[in-house]
Amino acid sequence: MGTLSGWAYGVRLGAFPLIAIVGFATYGVFLLIALGILAGRRIARFRRSAFRLHRSVACVGLALATFHLLLGVSIYV
């Protein structure tokens, strides 16, 4: 856990620490999932591909959210 807590606030990419960047990326992926489903409801061309895309992007979002959670918990453990 020491390595993760060192990464959480020690690695800085620009103005934000790694934990904030992973949080922003997770939010962006979840927003992409929601927009894909909305586009699938409104645009006929996206109806079939929207659900398959939802499944794969949701897995990426869950992986990012889990990593973000581990970074947050590692600071307190």
Order of alpha helices (4+ residues) and beta strands (2+ residues): alpha-beta-beta-alpha-alpha
